[in-house]
Amino acid sequence: MASNVDNPHINPPKLIMIYFIIGICSALFAPLRSLALVTLGMNSSKSFFSELLNSLFRAPMSFYDSTPLGRILSRVTSDLNTVDLDIANSLVGTLAPTILAYANLALLAVITPQVLVVYIPVIYMILRLQRYYLATAKELMRIQGTTKSLVANHLAETVAGSMTIRAFEEENRFFAKNLNLVDTNSSPFMLNFAAREWLIQRVETLYAIVLSSVALCMVLLPPTTITSGFVGMALAYGLSLSSIMIKAIQYQCVLANTE
């Protein structure tokens, strides 16, 4: 359509009809994607929960003597919620932006192949940044899971011994300890958020370089080399490329952290 923007045989109603058909197809495939997401999450959750219960019921007493109760509760609650929602949502959220981002890159490479000199080092640097971030994020997620089990374990012990705590008037000490454990559990979450913002800032800078290179190539090319329709399409896709790629990287990191 961009190449035929000045073609007199292509009228606006025809273009509107094409966009209308694309919108109808997108609306038809959206429920199918949601249905596949729900089915995937439900089947994974059923399999995980069945194996978890079988393992807990068949475990010897020595397992319960050596394993903190908070760790078991964390596996039954937060890990099950991760399988139910996070993995399925992250998988769908990873595939769509990733495919769209690489499609945009391919489109820009076709329109302005000179920018491939910039694309290759930028993609390499993004992969290096993503790998560097994943190493930090995985460790923070592991620490957060460990501290969360301590919170659950302390809460279970407090509820079980509430009569003894009241008898010895130790409510304030247990309350202060619970707040301390909650603060300790919140620290990895805040650090993970800061690391994510660190990654986003650098990715946005790299894609600003890509967009600037595309615009510079279009300015330096002879006027007859590329039409105005292709120029507008390249800039439009280039402007949306940064947010799409950031979203894809975020979901990829979330999916990797849930492994």
N, C-alpha and C positions, 0 to 999 in steps of 0.2 A: 504493500500500500504506500510505503514511503517513496518508492521509486516512481509511482504513478500519481503523485500528488498533483501534478500539472497536466495530467492526461484528461482531455475533454470527454472521453468515453466513460470515465469513472465519475459518477455523480454522487452527491452526498447521501441520498436515500439508499444507494447500494452499499455504501460504507456503513451506514447505520444498521442495515440489515445484517451485515457480517458481524458487527459487534453484538447485535441482539442474539444471533445464533450462538456466538461464543459464550455470552452470559447465560443462555438457557442450558447449554452443556455443562457449564460450571455449577449451576444450581442443581442439575440432576446428579452430578458426581459428588456433591457435598454430603448428602445423606449417606451415600455408599461409604464414603470415607469415615464418617462418624460411626456407622454400623461396624465397619471393620475394626475401628479403634476400640469400641466397647467389647466386641467379641474377643479380640486379642487380650485385652486386660482381664476379662472374666476367665478365660481359659488359663492364662498364666497364674492368676490368683488362686484358682481352684487347685491347680497342680502344686503350687508352692504351699498352700495352707494344708493340703492333705499330707504332703511329705513332712511338714513341720509337726503336725499333730502326731503322726506315726512315730516320728523320732522322739518326741517328748514322752509319749506314753510308753515307749519301749526302752527308754533310757534307764540305766541302773540308778540306785540311790546315791552312789558315789558321784554321779554327774550333778545332782542337785546339791550335794554337800560342797562341791568344789566350784560350782558356777553361781555367781551372784544372781539373785532374783531379778534385779534391775536389768541385767543383760537379757534374760529370757523374756521379760516384759517388752523390752525394746524390739526384740525380734518379732514378737507376736503383733505389736501395734505399729510402730513406725515402718518396719521393713515390709509388712503386709500392705500398708498404705502406699509405699513406694512401688510395689509390684502392681497394685490396683490402678494407680493414677500416673505416677511420675514416668515410669518406663514407657508406657503406651503413648502418653502425650509427648514425651521427649522424642520418641521414635518418629512420630508423624511430624512433629515440629522440626526435626532435623532433616528429613527427606525433602520436604517441600521447599524450604529456603535454600538448601544446598543445590538442588537441581535448578532452581530459578537463578541463583547467583552465577553458576557456571554457564547457564544459557545466556545471561547478560554479558558475561565475559566473552563468550564465543561471538555474540552479536557485535560487540565493540571491536573484536579482533577482525571480523569480516569487513566492517565498515572502514576501520583505520588499522590496517595490519602493521603500520609502522610502530604502533604502541606496544607490540609484542615484546619489544626490547625492554619496556618498563614492566609489563605484566609478569614476566617470568621471575625477576628478582622480588617483586612485591608478593607474589604468591608464596615464594620460598620463605620470605621473612614472616609472613602470616602463619605459615605452618610451624616455623620455629617458635614464634610467640605463643601459639596455641599449645604446643608441646611443653613449653616452659610453664605456662599457666596450669596445665593439667597436673603436672607433678605437685604443684603447691595445693591446688584445689582438692586433689585426692587425699593428701595428708590432712588437710583441714577437715574434710568430711569424716575421715577416720577418727580424728580427735573429737569431733562433735558427737559422733555415735558413742564413743567411750564415755564422754562426760554426761550424755543423756541417760545412759544406763545407771550412772551414779545417782542422778536425780530420782529416777524411778525406784531404785533400790532404797534410797533414804526415805522416800515417801511411803513405801510399803512397810519399812521397819517402823516408821513413826506411827502409822495407823495401827499396826499390830501392837505396839507398846504404848498406846496413848494413855491407858490407865496408869501405868507406872510413871510415865512422864509427868502427868498431873499430880500424882502422889508426891513426887520429889520436887515439884514446882520448877521443872526444867523447860517450860514452854518457850521462853525467850531464846534459850541456847539452841534449841532445835529449829526455831523459826529463823534465827540468824544463819545457821548452817545451811538451811534450805535456800535462803537468798544467795548465799555465797556459791552454792552449787549451780544455781540458775545463772548467776553472772558468769561463772566459769564456762557453762555450756553455751552462753550467748557470744562469748569472745570469738570462737572459730567462725561463727556465722557472720559476724561483722568483718572479720579479716577476709573471709571468702568474698563478701560483697565488695570490699576494697580492691581485692585482686581482680575481680571481674571488671570493675571500672578502669583499672590499670590497663587491662587488655583492650577494652573498648576504645580508650583514648588513642592507643597506638594503631589500632586497626583503622579508625577514622582518619588518622593522619596519613596512613599509607594509601587509602582510597581517595583521599583528597589529591594526592600526588598523581594517581591514575587518571582522575577526572581532569586535572589540569593538563596532563599530557595529551589526553584526547582532544581537549579544546585547542591546545597549541598546535597539534597536528592539523586540525581542520582549518586553522587560520593560515598556516604555512603552505597548505596544499593549493594547487592552482584552482581557480573557480570552476573550471569544467570537470574537475576530477570527481566531485561529489555534489549531489543535489541538495537543495535546502531541506527536503523531506528527510533525507538520511542524517543531516546535521541535527535537526530537531529530535529525531528518534534516538540518536546516539547520546545526546546530552540528557534526554529524559531518562533513558535507561541507566546512564552513568550516575545521575543524581540519586536514583533509588538503589544503586548497587551497594552503597555503604551500609545503609540500614538493613538490607537483606542479608548481606554477608555477616554483619554483627549478630543478627538473629540466628543465623545458621551456626555460627561458632558457639554462641551461648548454649543452644540446644545440644550441640555435639558435646560440649563440656559437661552439661547436666547429665546426658546419657552415659558418658564415660564415668562420671562420679557415682552413678547408681549401680555400677557393675559390682 
